[in-house]
Amino acid sequence: MDGRLRGGHDIGVRALLIFKIVPRAEWESVGEFYHGSAHDRADGFLHFSTQPQLAETLRRYYAGQTDLMLVAVESDTLGAALKWEHSPSRGEDFPHLFGALPLSAVLWAKPVADANLPS
């Protein structure tokens, strides 16, 4: 979606592509729902990033890790379970999913190495 509201109705939520970074082996073992990493489950939500946040998220939390998948989801498909919360360490709001990610909401998943991320 290009920022227009779904169905032309003003529901206060604009479509935005958000991303989850997942080790390939973990992603390949997912069934109908992805319940998050051990870190996600300990925090009680799945951590997502927006496109401008990805490079720093990868640098801070995934440095040296290989074989990572980038999973893209349109934010408005997640409904009220998606909350934007402020991260004091980063000084910005991040999308957090309070619940499992249904695979039906995933637009695509591809290796981070193939994602052409800005540096």
N, C-alpha and C positions, 0 to 999 in steps of 0.2 A: 504494500500500500504506500502511497506517496504522501501521506500526512492528512489526507481527507478522512473525514469521519465515516465509519461503517454505516451503510444504508442511508447516508445523508442526515442522520439524526445526531443532534448535539447531545452526547452523553457525557461530555467532559473528559473523554479519553481519546487521545490521538494514537494511531498505530505507530509504533516505534520498534525497530528491530533491536532485540536484546540477545545476548550471547552467554552461553554456559561453556566453560572449558572443562573437558572430561578426558581422563586417560582412555586411550583407544580400547584397551582390554575391558575396562569397566563399561564403556559405551556398548561394545559388542555383546555384552551379556545382559543387556536391558530387555525386559519384556514389554508389556503395554505401557508401563509407567517407569520413569526414572525417579528414584527416591533420594538421590543425592549421594555425595561422598560422605565418608565418615565425618569430615569437618562440617559439612552441611547439616548432617543429622544431629551433631553435637550442638550446633547453633540454633537448630529448630527451623531452618529455612534453607532454600537453595540460593546460593550466591550467583547473580548474573551481573554482567557489565554491558554498558552501551558501547557502540563502536569507538567513540573517542576515549573510553576508559580501558580498552583492551590491552594496548601495548604496556601500560603501566601495571595492570593486573598480572599480565604474563611475567613481567620483569620481577615484580615483588614476590609472587606466590608460586611461580612455576619455573623459575630460573634453573637451567640445567636439565629440565625434564624433556624428554622426547616422546614422540608417539602420542601427542595430544590431539583430541578432536575439538573442533569448534562447532557448537550446536546453535543454530539460529532459530529464534522464536519471535513471532509478532506479539508484542506486549499485550495488545488488546484482546488476544485470544485466551488469556489467562484469568481474566475477570478479577473479582475482588480478592483472590488469593495473592495477587501481586501487589506488593507495597513498596513504595519508594522511601528508603530510610537513609538518613545522613550518616556518613562515615567520618568521624572526627579526624582519623589518621590521614584521610585523603581530602577532606574538606569539600566533599560533594555527595550528592544523593546517588544511591545505587538501587537497582531493582532486586528485590528479594521475594522469592516465591514461597509462601507458607502452605506447602502441600507438595504432592508429587507432580512431576512434569509428565503430562500425557504425551505419548509419542505422536498422537494425532495432531498436536499443536506444533510439532517441529517442522519448520520449512525445509531445512537441510542440515546436514552434518558433514563436515569434511575435515581433513587433517589441517591443523593450525599452519603447518609449513606451506600448504597450498592456498591459504586464505588471502594472500596479498595484503597483509595488515600494514597500516602506516607505522613508521617507527617514531 
